[in-house]
Amino acid sequence: MRVLLADDHALFREGLGHVLVAILEQPQAIEAGGFVGAISIAAGDTPLDLMVIDLNMPDMDGFAGIA
């Protein structure tokens, strides 16, 4: 399972990555430290199974940013 973890706090991304390893079989966590990086990864050629995105990152306008 390919999971995008997008949050501007590295400690949160790392902690959530550990949780994914504990509950999923062979998760592949892809991390983004900002909104622009998350959009770049999501627009890439490799599909994602799940995206966990912080709505309060710099350069992001909450739910409007996800749209």
Phi and psi in degrees as GROMACS dihedral restraints (atoms count N, CA, C in turn):
[ dihedral_restraints ]
;  ai    aj    ak    al  type     phi  dphi    fc
    3     4     5     6     1   -96.6    20    10
    4     5     6     7     1   122.0    20    10
    6     7     8     9     1  -124.4    20    10
    7     8     9    10     1   128.4    20    10
    9    10    11    12     1   -93.2    20    10
   10    11    12    13     1   122.3    20    10
   12    13    14    15     1  -108.9    20    10
   13    14    15    16     1   108.5    20    10
   15    16    17    18     1  -115.8    20    10
   16    17    18    19     1   110.2    20    10
   18    19    20    21     1  -157.6    20    10
   19    20    21    22     1   145.3    20    10
   21    22    23    24     1   -82.5    20    10
   22    23    24    25     1     1.0    20    10
   24    25    26    27     1  -109.6    20    10
   25    26    27    28     1   111.1    20    10
   27    28    29    30     1   -60.5    20    10
   28    29    30    31     1   -37.3    20    10
   30    31    32    33     1   -62.8    20    10
   31    32    33    34     1   -38.9    20    10
   33    34    35    36     1   -65.6    20    10
   34    35    36    37     1   -45.6    20    10
   36    37    38    39     1   -60.0    20    10
   37    38    39    40     1   -43.1    20    10
   39    40    41    42     1   -64.9    20    10
   40    41    42    43     1   -44.0    20    10
   42    43    44    45     1   -63.4    20    10
   43    44    45    46     1   -43.7    20    10
   45    46    47    48     1   -66.2    20    10
   46    47    48    49     1   -33.8    20    10
   48    49    50    51     1   -60.7    20    10
   49    50    51    52     1   -39.8    20    10
   51    52    53    54     1   -65.9    20    10
   52    53    54    55     1   -38.2    20    10
   54    55    56    57     1   -63.6    20    10
   55    56    57    58     1   -43.4    20    10
   57    58    59    60     1   -59.6    20    10
   58    59    60    61     1   -42.0    20    10
   60    61    62    63     1   -62.5    20    10
   61    62    63    64     1   -35.1    20    10
   63    64    65    66     1   -74.3    20    10
   64    65    66    67     1   -28.2    20    10
   66    67    68    69     1  -110.9    20    10
   67    68    69    70     1   -14.6    20    10
   69    70    71    72     1  -116.8    20    10
   70    71    72    73     1   152.6    20    10
   72    73    74    75     1   -84.7    20    10
   73    74    75    76     1   121.1    20    10
   75    76    77    78     1    49.5    20    10
   76    77    78    79     1    58.3    20    10
   78    79    80    81     1   -73.3    20    10
   79    80    81    82     1   147.1    20    10
   81    82    83    84     1  -116.4    20    10
   82    83    84    85     1   102.1    20    10
   84    85    86    87     1   -88.1    20    10
   85    86    87    88     1   127.2    20    10
   87    88    89    90     1  -112.2    20    10
   88    89    90    91     1   124.3    20    10
   90    91    92    93     1  -105.4    20    10
   91    92    93    94     1   144.2    20    10
   93    94    95    96     1  -133.6    20    10
   94    95    96    97     1   131.7    20    10
   96    97    98    99     1   -91.9    20    10
   97    98    99   100     1     3.9    20    10
   99   100   101   102     1  -161.5    20    10
  100   101   102   103     1   170.2    20    10
  102   103   104   105     1   -65.0    20    10
  103   104   105   106     1   -43.4    20    10
  105   106   107   108     1   -62.5    20    10
  106   107   108   109     1   -42.4    20    10
  108   109   110   111     1   -64.6    20    10
  109   110   111   112     1   -38.9    20    10
  111   112   113   114     1   -64.1    20    10
  112   113   114   115     1   -42.6    20    10
  114   115   116   117     1   -64.2    20    10
  115   116   117   118     1   -40.6    20    10
  117   118   119   120     1   -61.8    20    10
  118   119   120   121     1   -43.7    20    10
  120   121   122   123     1   -67.1    20    10
  121   122   123   124     1   -44.8    20    10
  123   124   125   126     1   -64.2    20    10
  124   125   126   127     1   -30.9    20    10
  126   127   128   129     1   -83.9    20    10
  127   128   129   130     1    -3.8    20    10
  129   130   131   132     1   -68.7    20    10
  130   131   132   133     1   177.6    20    10
  132   133   134   135     1   -77.3    20    10
  133   134   135   136     1   -22.8    20    10
  135   136   137   138     1   -89.3    20    10
  136   137   138   139     1   123.0    20    10
  138   139   140   141     1   -69.2    20    10
  139   140   141   142     1   151.0    20    10
  141   142   143   144     1  -108.7    20    10
  142   143   144   145     1   146.5    20    10
  144   145   146   147     1   -92.2    20    10
  145   146   147   148     1   -28.7    20    10
  147   148   149   150     1  -153.3    20    10
  148   149   150   151     1   142.1    20    10
  150   151   152   153     1  -125.9    20    10
  151   152   153   154     1   126.6    20    10
  153   154   155   156     1  -113.3    20    10
  154   155   156   157     1   111.3    20    10
  156   157   158   159     1  -125.4    20    10
  157   158   159   160     1   129.2    20    10
  159   160   161   162     1   -71.0    20    10
  160   161   162   163     1   126.0    20    10
  162   163   164   165     1   -80.3    20    10
  163   164   165   166     1    -7.1    20    10
  165   166   167   168     1  -116.3    20    10
  166   167   168   169     1    38.4    20    10
  168   169   170   171     1   -84.2    20    10
  169   170   171   172     1   155.2    20    10
  171   172   173   174     1   -58.3    20    10
  172   173   174   175     1   147.2    20    10
  174   175   176   177     1    69.1    20    10
  175   176   177   178     1    13.8    20    10
  177   178   179   180     1  -123.8    20    10
  178   179   180   181     1   140.7    20    10
  180   181   182   183     1  -108.9    20    10
  181   182   183   184     1    59.8    20    10
  183   184   185   186     1    55.6    20    10
  184   185   186   187     1  -133.5    20    10
  186   187   188   189     1   -66.0    20    10
  187   188   189   190     1   -27.7    20    10
  189   190   191   192     1   -63.4    20    10
  190   191   192   193     1   -33.5    20    10
  192   193   194   195     1   -65.8    20    10
  193   194   195   196     1   -34.8    20    10
  195   196   197   198     1   -71.9    20    10
  196   197   198   199     1   -36.2    20    10
